[in-house]
Amino acid sequence: MKILRLGHAMYVFKSKKNYLIDPFFDLNPGCPKEFNDERFFQSIDGVFLTHGHFDHTSGLQKILDSNPDILVVAQYELALILLQQGVKNVYPINIGGSIQLEDVKVTMVPAKHSSSYKETEGTPIYAGEAAGYIFDFKDSHTLYHSGDTAVTYDIKIIQDLYKPTIAILSSSGQFTMGPQEAAYVVKNFLNVEYVIPSHTFPTKETAPEPAALESLLAAFPIIENMIDKDRDLEKALKDYPKTKVVILGYGEEREF
């Protein structure tokens, strides 16, 4: 199983199929240009949304323009919004629900975060509860993507029930738990081989699209508080050999 990072929270999980979580293309400083075109969009077999915020959903239309019939999995309220907008192949689930695909069973799990849709374009639309996902790949790893979340004891239950071996954890602070809290989760709630810091933004030097970073900072200056936080989680877990911190570069793919 391979993981490709394409931004602060956007990833592609590759097994027999390619599954993209939280599409965000425009204003995304972490997405290299070669992944922002029709050829890439058509290579995706399914899209999973953790919640409705613009930096997790605003790129969905680009994928739909290239493949209108692509599977889109979302929490019930957000799924209904998309269906009402004419998205064809939406699969609604809710916390605890699952979808069985050819090479993976995906289960929606709790996250402690808000969720609204089109919040940067006018009055925010209520989009249900935020969520994370468990991707249980056949004959491979079980991956936990936390979505945007604060520390919650639900993560301990998720570990006990689904036994993930890889965790992608939001750890930027500001809108999610920060490195200190994420380290606490790894030490006390999870029992994973690998943890990947998430919801962090690149610096101007490490951004594949530095112009996008400048535009994003101009529109949302608060993003500056979430830049270059991956190493902070690594430092917080430096004396914890049980779990390896894997820092994925933006546009980097790693096999597990």
N, C-alpha and C positions, 0 to 999 in steps of 0.2 A: 504494500500500500504506500502511495506517495502523497505528500502534502506540498502544495504550492501556495505561497503567500503572495497576495496581490494588494495588500494595503493594511490599514490598522486592524481591520476585522474581517476582511474578505479573503477567503481561502478556497482552493479547489482540492477536493479529495479524489484521488485517482485509484481505482481498482480495475474492474472490467469496464466500468463507466466513469464518467467525469461529473462530479457533483460540486456545484458552487454554492457557497454560503455567503449571504449578505452582499449582494452586488452593489458596488459603488465605483463608478468610473469617472465621471466628471468631477473636477476639483479633488481627485484622489492623488496625492503626491507619491503614493507607494505603488501605483500600478504602471508598469512600463508600457510604452506605446504599443508594443507588439501584442499585448493582451487586450487592447482596446479597439478591436476591429471585428469585422463580420466573420472572418475565418475562425477566430477564437470563440466568438459567441455561438457559432454553429457546432463547436466541438463539445459544448456542455449538454449533458443528458438530463440534468435536473437541478433546480434551484431551491434552496432552503432559506427561509427568512426567520430571523430570531425575533425581530420586532419591526415597528414601522418607521423609525427615525430615518431622516434623509440619507445619512451616511451608511445606511444598511439596505436601502431599497431604491434609491434614486436611479441606479443603473439598470434596474429590471427592464425598463422599456426598451433599452438598446438590445437586450437579449431577445425580447419578444418580437422586435422588428425583424430580427434575423431568423427566428424560429417561433412562430406564433403558437405552436402546439406543444412547446416544451412544458414539462411537469414543473409546477410551482407549489411547494409545500409551505403552508403558513398557518399561524394560529387562527382560530375560528373567525374572530371579528375582522382581522386583517384580510383573511381569505375572502370573506363576503364583500369587502370593499373592492378587492381586485375583480371578483366575479361581476359586480355591478358595473365596473369599468370596462368589461368586455374581455378580460383575460380568459382564455378558453379552457386551459387544463390546470385548474387549481384544485389542490387536494387539501381540504381543511382538516386539521386535527387540533387537539387541545392538550393541556398538560397531562401526561400519562399515556396519550395515544401514540400509535405507531403506524408506520407504513412499511410493508415488506416489498423490497425491490429485488432484482435479479441477484445482486452480489452483496447486499447489505440490508439489515433491518435498522430503521431509524426511528427513535423514540423521542418525543418532545418531553423535556424535563423543566422544572421550575428555574427561573432566574429572578433576582430581586432588582427590578428596574422599571422605569415607566415605558410607555409605548404610545406614540401618536403618529399620524401619517399626514404628509404634506404640511408639516409644521413650519417650513420655511417659505411657504407659498401663500399663507393666509391663516385663518383660524385652524388650529390643530384639530385633526379628526381622531376621535378615540379609536384605538386599534387593538383593544384587548390587553392581555398581559404579555410582558416580555418572556422569552423562553430561551433555553439552551437545547442541545440535542446530544443524544447518544447514537453514534454510528457503529453498529456491531457488524464488522465486515466478516464475510465467510472466510475461514482458514487464515485469518490475519488479526490485526489489532482491533480492539474496541476503543473508540475515540470519543472523548467527552469534549464538546465545544460549549463553553459556559455561556456564550452570548454575553451581553452586557449585564453584569451583576455585582451587587455588593456581597459581602460575606453573609452566607446563610447556611444554617445547619442542614438544609436540604441537600447540600453537596455531600455530606456524610452518608445520607441515605442513598444518593445516586451511586456512590462508590460501593456501598454494601450490596446494592441490588444488581447493578450492571457490571461492576468490576472492570472499569476502563483501565487500559494500560498506557494511554496517552491522554493528556489534558491540554487543551488550549484555553488559557485563563486570561480574562480581562485583568489588566494590572496597571493601568495608567493613572488611576486616581481621577479626581474631578467629577466624572460621570459614572465611574465604576469603582470597584475596590482598587487600591493602590498596591505597590510592590510589597509593603509590609503585611497587608491583609492577605494578599495572594500567597505569600510565603507561609502564613499561618494556616491557610487552607491546605496547602501541600503537606505540611507537617502533621496536621491534626485530623483532616477529613479525607484526604486522598491517599491512595496506595498505588501510584502510577510509576512506570519506568521513566517516562519523559514528560516534561511540562514545557509548553511553548508560551512565552509571554505574548499578550495580545492587547488590542485597542490602544496601541502606542503609535506615535507618528515619527517619521524619519526627520533627520536634520537636513539642512540645505545641502550638506555634503553627501549624505547617503540617500537622498530622495531621487528615484528614477525620473521624477518630473518636478524639478525645483520650481518651475513657474507655477505649477498647480499648488505647491505649498505656499507660495507668496499670495496667490489669490485666496486660498483657504484662510490664511492668517488675516488677510485684509477683511474678509467677510465674518470670520469667527476668531478674533484675537485670542480667545480663551484656549484655543488649540495649543498655544505655546506651552501650556502647563503639562501637556501630554507627549511632548517631544523627547525622544531618546531615553525612554524609561525601561527598555528591555534589560539593560545591564543592571538596573537596580534590583530586579527580581533575582538575577544571577548572584549578585552580591549578598542578598538576603538569605540565599540558600547555599552559600559557599561551604558551610560546615555541615551540610546535610547530604551525605553521599547516596542515600537511598533513591533519590530522584535526580535525574540528569536534566539540567536546564538546556534546552535547545533554542538558540536564538536564530530565527529564520530571517534572512534578509528580504527586502522587498523585491519580489520577482524570483526568489530562490525556491527551488524544489528540492525536497529531501525524501529519501526512501526510508521506510521503517519496516 
